[in-house]
Amino acid sequence: MQWAWCANMWRALLSLTLLLANATYAADVQVRMSLGALPVAGFQYHAGKRVWNDLKVGDELSLVREPDNPYDPRAVRVEWRGEKLGYVPRAGNETVAKLLDQGVRLSGRITHLQPGRSHWQRILFEVDMDQ
């Protein structure tokens, strides 16, 4: 249920973003997309364990499009300082992938770090958009 809501919000945000992208502004605009925190998917399979002690809330994350990913053509990789932490969850990656494909500059920001066993709750992040 929460993922369905999140996906609908991402779609609405994509429509707004495309509208803003077509408008002309004299001033720089920075928009922060905040649809609640998303978990980093696949954390346990990548560099997360190795860099865990160096991660901090507020750290910037790079979002890198992987259109040739064999498991998901909408895959968006999440990186911290060049280290692959995992992916934007499949349930929320369609809008992020479309924005990146359109040339919109996106980045992520760590909002919560939770030590423990649940890989889905270890790193939560929000997406920022610079226009």
C-alpha positions as CSV (number, residue, x, y, z in Angstrom):
1,M,0.0,0.0,0.0
2,Q,2.7,2.5,0.9
3,W,4.7,1.7,-2.3
4,A,1.5,2.2,-4.4
5,W,1.1,5.7,-2.8
6,C,4.7,6.5,-3.3
7,A,4.6,5.4,-7.0
8,N,1.5,7.7,-7.6
9,M,3.3,10.6,-5.9
10,W,6.4,10.0,-8.1
11,R,4.1,10.1,-11.2
12,A,2.6,13.4,-10.1
13,L,6.0,14.8,-9.4
14,L,7.2,13.7,-12.9
15,S,4.3,15.6,-14.5
16,L,5.2,18.7,-12.5
17,T,8.9,18.3,-13.3
18,L,8.2,18.1,-17.0
19,L,6.1,21.2,-16.8
20,L,8.8,23.1,-15.0
21,A,11.5,21.8,-17.4
22,N,9.5,23.4,-20.3
23,A,9.2,26.8,-18.6
24,T,11.8,29.5,-18.8
25,Y,13.1,30.9,-15.5
26,A,15.6,33.8,-15.1
27,A,16.6,32.6,-11.6
28,D,18.2,29.3,-10.6
29,V,15.6,27.0,-9.2
30,Q,16.4,24.2,-6.7
31,V,13.6,21.7,-6.0
32,R,13.8,19.1,-3.3
33,M,11.6,16.1,-3.9
34,S,10.6,14.7,-0.6
35,L,8.2,11.8,-0.9
36,G,9.3,10.2,2.3
37,A,12.4,8.2,2.7
38,L,13.2,5.4,0.3
39,P,15.3,2.4,1.3
40,V,18.4,1.5,-0.7
41,A,17.6,-1.9,-2.4
42,G,20.3,-4.6,-2.5
43,F,22.4,-3.0,0.2
44,Q,23.6,-6.3,1.4
45,Y,25.0,-7.3,-2.0
46,H,27.3,-4.2,-2.6
47,A,29.7,-1.9,-0.7
48,G,27.3,-1.0,2.1
49,K,28.8,-3.3,4.7
50,R,32.3,-2.2,3.9
51,V,31.6,1.6,4.1
52,W,28.9,1.5,6.7
53,N,31.0,3.1,9.5
54,D,31.8,6.1,7.2
55,L,28.2,6.9,6.2
56,K,26.6,9.9,7.8
57,V,23.0,11.3,7.7
58,G,23.1,14.2,5.2
59,D,25.7,12.6,2.9
60,E,25.1,13.1,-0.8
61,L,24.4,10.1,-2.9
62,S,24.8,9.9,-6.7
63,L,22.0,8.4,-8.7
64,V,23.2,6.7,-11.9
65,R,21.0,5.4,-14.6
66,E,21.6,1.8,-15.7
67,P,19.3,1.3,-18.8
68,D,21.2,-1.9,-19.8
69,N,20.7,-3.6,-16.4
70,P,19.8,-7.2,-17.2
71,Y,17.3,-7.4,-14.2
72,D,15.5,-4.1,-14.6
73,P,15.6,-1.7,-17.6
74,R,14.6,1.2,-15.2
75,A,17.4,0.5,-12.8
76,V,19.0,3.5,-11.0
77,R,22.2,2.8,-9.1
78,V,22.8,4.5,-5.7
79,E,26.4,5.5,-5.1
80,W,28.2,7.1,-2.2
81,R,31.6,8.6,-3.1
82,G,31.9,6.3,-6.0
83,E,30.9,3.2,-4.1
84,K,27.9,1.3,-5.2
85,L,25.5,0.9,-2.2
86,G,22.5,-0.6,-4.1
87,Y,19.6,0.7,-6.2
88,V,16.5,2.8,-6.0
89,P,13.7,0.3,-5.2
90,R,12.0,-1.1,-8.2
91,A,8.6,0.1,-6.9
92,G,9.9,3.7,-7.0
93,N,12.4,3.8,-9.8
94,E,10.2,4.5,-12.9
95,T,9.9,8.2,-12.2
96,V,13.5,8.6,-11.2
97,A,14.6,6.8,-14.4
98,K,12.4,8.9,-16.6
99,L,13.8,12.1,-15.1
100,L,17.4,11.0,-15.5
101,D,16.6,9.9,-19.1
102,Q,15.3,13.4,-19.8
103,G,18.5,15.0,-18.5
104,V,17.2,16.2,-15.1
105,R,20.0,16.4,-12.6
106,L,19.1,14.3,-9.6
107,S,21.0,13.3,-6.5
108,G,20.2,11.6,-3.2
109,R,20.7,12.5,0.4
110,I,20.9,10.0,3.3
111,T,18.1,10.7,5.8
112,H,18.4,7.8,8.1
113,L,20.9,5.1,9.0
114,Q,19.8,2.1,11.1
115,P,22.2,-0.5,12.3
116,G,20.7,-3.9,12.6
117,R,19.6,-7.0,10.6
118,S,17.0,-5.6,8.2
119,H,18.7,-4.7,5.0
120,W,15.6,-2.8,3.8
121,Q,15.9,-0.4,6.7
122,R,19.7,0.2,6.9
123,I,19.9,3.3,4.6
124,L,17.0,5.5,3.9
125,F,17.3,8.4,1.4
126,E,15.5,11.2,-0.3
127,V,15.9,12.4,-3.9
128,D,16.9,16.0,-4.7
129,M,16.5,17.7,-8.0
130,D,18.6,20.6,-9.2
131,Q,17.1,22.7,-12.0
